[in-house]
Amino acid sequence: MTSRRFVQVIGVLFLVVGVVGFIPLFVSTPHPNAVPGLFADGGYGLLIGLFPVNWIHNLVHLGVGLAGLFFAGSVSKARGFARGLTWFYGILAVMGTFPPLSMTFGLIPLHGWDVWLHGGIAAAAAYFGYGKRAQAADIAEGYRRAA
């Protein structure tokens, strides 16, 4: 898989997750005392019974999805997006492990399975942004754009 394809897949997946997060059928209601410190509790629930989301969290998913599709246009943009995604989701994963920060200052829930998911996204993005060598198709595209 190329960096561009990875960013395209991330874009589509995040758009789907962002839209699905607004559909009550896929968001279960957690215990009422489960989220102390969450001030933006509109639409709060567990996406597919596992991942805590609210309306702001869903908007972030939509924004990341749109950005992913936008930056998938070239190899350099895709690698840059993957690098940014590495840092963004890596920081979110670390924030989710500290109780005072696990609610993102009362706006977005970042706890439970979200920590593992964000860490996995950061690891995959690091591979495609930093670790994976450019494939022949990526190199050829760079030469075509330069010519």
Kinemage of the C-alpha trace (Angstrom):
@kinemage 1
@onewidth
@group {chain A} dominant
@subgroup {mainchain}
@vectorlist {calphas} color= white
{ca met a 1} P 0.000 0.000 0.000
{ca thr a 2} L 1.337 3.429 -0.901
{ca ser a 3} L 1.233 6.486 1.348
{ca arg a 4} L -1.392 8.018 -0.928
{ca arg a 5} L -3.607 4.948 -0.713
{ca phe a 6} L -3.222 4.887 3.092
{ca val a 7} L -4.301 8.524 3.332
{ca gln a 8} L -7.254 7.878 1.001
{ca val a 9} L -8.365 4.920 3.134
{ca ile a 10} L -7.986 6.982 6.319
{ca gly a 11} L -10.016 9.766 4.722
{ca val a 12} L -12.885 7.490 3.759
{ca leu a 13} L -12.864 5.610 7.081
{ca phe a 14} L -12.897 8.799 9.120
{ca leu a 15} L -15.725 10.250 7.041
{ca val a 16} L -17.766 7.089 7.584
{ca val a 17} L -17.022 7.038 11.322
{ca gly a 18} L -17.869 10.737 11.596
{ca val a 19} L -21.246 10.247 9.919
{ca val a 20} L -22.035 7.016 11.791
{ca gly a 21} L -21.271 8.790 15.085
{ca phe a 22} L -24.282 11.031 14.503
{ca ile a 23} L -26.650 8.075 13.937
{ca pro a 24} L -28.218 7.018 17.270
{ca leu a 25} L -28.550 3.401 16.109
{ca phe a 26} L -24.759 2.990 16.329
{ca val a 27} L -24.214 4.940 19.558
{ca ser a 28} L -25.180 3.267 22.829
{ca thr a 29} L -25.926 5.256 25.951
{ca pro a 30} L -23.317 4.736 28.687
{ca his a 31} L -23.901 4.781 32.432
{ca pro a 32} L -24.914 8.321 33.500
{ca asn a 33} L -22.002 8.647 35.952
{ca ala a 34} L -19.439 7.320 33.490
{ca val a 35} L -18.191 10.703 32.267
{ca pro a 36} L -17.326 13.140 35.022
{ca gly a 37} L -15.902 16.348 33.632
{ca leu a 38} L -17.406 16.195 30.140
{ca phe a 39} L -19.105 19.557 29.562
{ca ala a 40} L -19.973 19.037 25.885
{ca asp a 41} L -22.088 15.949 26.499
{ca gly a 42} L -24.443 16.399 23.529
{ca gly a 43} L -24.591 13.179 21.550
{ca tyr a 44} L -22.326 11.438 24.056
{ca gly a 45} L -22.316 7.670 23.792
{ca leu a 46} L -20.272 4.645 22.889
{ca leu a 47} L -19.848 4.173 19.151
{ca ile a 48} L -20.612 0.503 18.396
{ca gly a 49} L -20.601 0.016 22.165
{ca leu a 50} L -16.830 0.571 22.486
{ca phe a 51} L -15.531 4.022 21.575
{ca pro a 52} L -16.646 7.133 23.486
{ca val a 53} L -17.791 9.917 21.156
{ca asn a 54} L -19.796 13.126 21.267
{ca trp a 55} L -20.784 15.632 18.619
{ca ile a 56} L -17.421 17.448 18.737
{ca his a 57} L -15.555 14.145 18.453
{ca asn a 58} L -17.646 13.308 15.387
{ca leu a 59} L -16.821 16.688 13.824
{ca val a 60} L -13.114 16.001 14.391
{ca his a 61} L -13.532 12.657 12.590
{ca leu a 62} L -15.231 14.403 9.674
{ca gly a 63} L -12.492 17.038 9.530
{ca val a 64} L -9.707 14.441 9.537
{ca gly a 65} L -11.545 12.492 6.831
{ca leu a 66} L -11.938 15.522 4.586
{ca ala a 67} L -8.319 16.524 5.145
{ca gly a 68} L -7.188 12.987 4.310
{ca leu a 69} L -9.019 13.030 0.994
{ca phe a 70} L -7.657 16.492 0.209
{ca phe a 71} L -4.029 15.586 0.992
{ca ala a 72} L -4.146 12.260 -0.865
{ca gly a 73} L -3.574 14.137 -4.127
{ca ser a 74} L 0.200 13.775 -4.159
{ca val a 75} L 2.873 11.667 -2.493
{ca ser a 76} L 4.475 14.556 -0.636
{ca lys a 77} L 1.128 15.834 0.673
{ca ala a 78} L 0.086 12.330 1.688
{ca arg a 79} L 3.346 11.729 3.564
{ca gly a 80} L 3.017 15.117 5.262
{ca phe a 81} L -0.558 14.325 6.262
{ca ala a 82} L 0.503 10.927 7.630
{ca arg a 83} L 3.250 12.622 9.652
{ca gly a 84} L 0.803 15.142 11.070
{ca leu a 85} L -1.658 12.359 11.841
{ca thr a 86} L 1.126 10.524 13.685
{ca trp a 87} L 1.690 13.420 16.049
{ca phe a 88} L -1.978 14.362 16.424
{ca tyr a 89} L -3.206 10.880 17.286
{ca gly a 90} L -0.071 10.044 19.261
{ca ile a 91} L -0.698 13.043 21.502
{ca leu a 92} L -4.380 12.114 21.835
{ca ala a 93} L -3.425 8.562 22.839
{ca val a 94} L -1.095 9.860 25.545
{ca met a 95} L -3.682 12.399 26.730
{ca gly a 96} L -6.238 9.611 27.094
{ca thr a 97} L -4.044 7.826 29.642
{ca phe a 98} L -4.082 10.754 32.078
{ca pro a 99} L -7.437 11.229 33.865
{ca pro a 100} L -7.291 15.055 33.948
{ca leu a 101} L -6.705 15.145 30.168
{ca ser a 102} L -8.885 12.199 29.137
{ca met a 103} L -11.820 14.539 28.519
{ca thr a 104} L -9.793 17.040 26.455
{ca phe a 105} L -10.619 19.876 28.841
{ca gly a 106} L -14.272 18.823 29.029
{ca leu a 107} L -14.881 18.830 25.284
{ca ile a 108} L -14.028 15.434 23.775
{ca pro a 109} L -13.948 12.048 25.524
{ca leu a 110} L -10.596 10.255 25.057
{ca his a 111} L -10.650 7.215 27.263
{ca gly a 112} L -11.176 3.470 27.181
{ca trp a 113} L -10.803 1.848 23.785
{ca asp a 114} L -10.132 5.236 22.179
{ca val a 115} L -6.641 5.241 23.678
{ca trp a 116} L -5.758 1.977 21.946
{ca leu a 117} L -7.380 3.037 18.685
{ca his a 118} L -5.588 6.383 18.640
{ca gly a 119} L -2.276 4.687 19.420
{ca gly a 120} L -2.821 2.232 16.556
{ca ile a 121} L -3.703 5.017 14.141
{ca ala a 122} L -0.575 6.927 15.184
{ca ala a 123} L 1.596 3.825 14.661
{ca ala a 124} L 0.157 3.118 11.204
{ca ala a 125} L 0.469 6.771 10.194
{ca ala a 126} L 4.082 6.810 11.415
{ca tyr a 127} L 4.839 3.839 9.189
{ca phe a 128} L 3.419 5.521 6.094
{ca gly a 129} L 4.673 8.993 6.985
{ca tyr a 130} L 8.167 8.254 8.230
{ca gly a 131} L 9.123 4.608 7.905
{ca lys a 132} L 7.920 3.320 4.567
{ca arg a 133} L 10.182 3.892 1.616
{ca ala a 134} L 8.643 5.373 -1.472
{ca gln a 135} L 7.562 2.768 -3.976
{ca ala a 136} L 8.392 2.953 -7.669
{ca ala a 137} L 4.928 4.332 -8.458
{ca asp a 138} L 5.427 7.135 -5.923
{ca ile a 139} L 8.843 8.021 -7.346
{ca ala a 140} L 7.540 7.984 -10.922
{ca glu a 141} L 4.683 10.293 -9.912
{ca gly a 142} L 7.174 12.727 -8.412
{ca tyr a 143} L 9.132 12.792 -11.663
{ca arg a 144} L 5.955 13.313 -13.716
{ca arg a 145} L 4.920 16.256 -11.548
{ca ala a 146} L 8.410 17.786 -11.770
{ca ala a 147} L 8.490 17.567 -15.583
